[in-house]
Amino acid sequence: MRILHVSSANTYGGGERHFVDLCRELQARGHEVFAALRPTNEWQKRLDFLPPENLLHVSIRNSFGVLSAMRIAEFVRDNRIEIVHAHVARDYIPASIACLAAKDSKFVLTRHLLFPLKPFNRFALKNLSKAIAVSDSVGEGLRKIFPPGKVEVVYNGIDLAAFDPDSLRAAGEEFRRLHGIPADTPLVGTLGELKELKGQRDFVLAAHEALKEIPDARFVIVGKDNTFDRGFRRELKRLVSVFRMEENFLWLDWLDDTAGFYSAIDVFVSPSHSESFGLAILEAMLYGKAIAATGTDGARQLFGGVVDVCPINDPVSLSRCIVDLLQHEDTRLDLGTSLRKRAGDEFSLQRMVDGVEELYRTL
């Protein structure tokens, strides 16, 4: 099949990781894969497995980018593309128009977020062939907009082959050595874009409570603040300073290779207020890490009842979960083992790509 994936995302996050993994695996399975990206995007290098001629730069700035849609349509016709697959909400209508203009292409979208689509999409995307939801809760939202028969749930997945225990152990030791964290020091981490919805403020407040019982614990926050003035990162650092926790905190921007981080930490924390799926949680599961998490839809989907989640926006409860895991090593290790098994059984990259590929074939 000849498939064009469309994303106007400028920065790299969970949705873009899904995009890259899907493109890579489809290409490896013998499909001809193309990508339409914003010219100013920061993550094109991750698609270096695609030939340069398979990339289209197009500036989709909003849902009504008709000129962008015409450029995509021309690219679709020139490359005899059979399926156009859009991944960002503002790309849905331009991709739909491009398929109408190109005439012979099927239109597919993936919804990565819980936020409901505007009702007008029910009429604007009449030519939609299939809508993919990355979780059951996202699927429920899509069925309020599109006919249920057009909505399919295909869970996100991560490549299990990358997890070699010996190399991961060495990566964790190197991470601690690089950042001056002793091997026996309790280390708690969170990873995600720095923004209110991801709950990093609650993580800082939970750390303040946890240090009352485990004063030598260290905490690491991994993530970029993509806002214009980087104000949220400064606010978080001020809060850490007010509580005099500077010596207990490590701040890192987005990591291209997260192996060292996940291997080094004892507990992963997901303090999110909303999570449609949670690729960072899934990655922590695959590393066999115990997890303290708020009860978002995504976390509940991933855990399947294995983890007792904490209330959202409750740093004190989150702190109790963290302390309990740090103080009980057997519980921590058993939980990590259970989560790793569940991740491998239910959320492999192979399973995800199988689902998308089969969906394409039905079209």
Buried (B, 14 or more C-beta within 10 A) or exposed (E): BBBBBBBBBBEBBBBBBBBBBBBBBBBEEEBBBBBBBBEEBBBBEBBEEBEEEBBBEBEBEEBBBEEBBBBBBBBBBEBEBBBBBBBBBBBBBBBBBBBBBBEEBBBBBBBBBBEBBEEEBBEBBEEBBBBBBBBBBBBBBBBEBBEEEBBBBBBBBBBBEEBEEEEBEBBBBBBBEEBEBEEEBBBBBBBBBBBEEBBBBBBBBBBBBBBEBBEEBBBBBBBBBBEEEEEBBEBBBEBBEEBEBEEBBBBBEBBEEBBBBBBBBBBBBBBBBBBBBBBBBBBBBBBBBBBBBBBBBBBBBBBEEEBEBBEBBBBEBBBBBBBBBBEEEEEBBEBBEBBBEBBBEBBBBEBBBBBBBEBBEEE
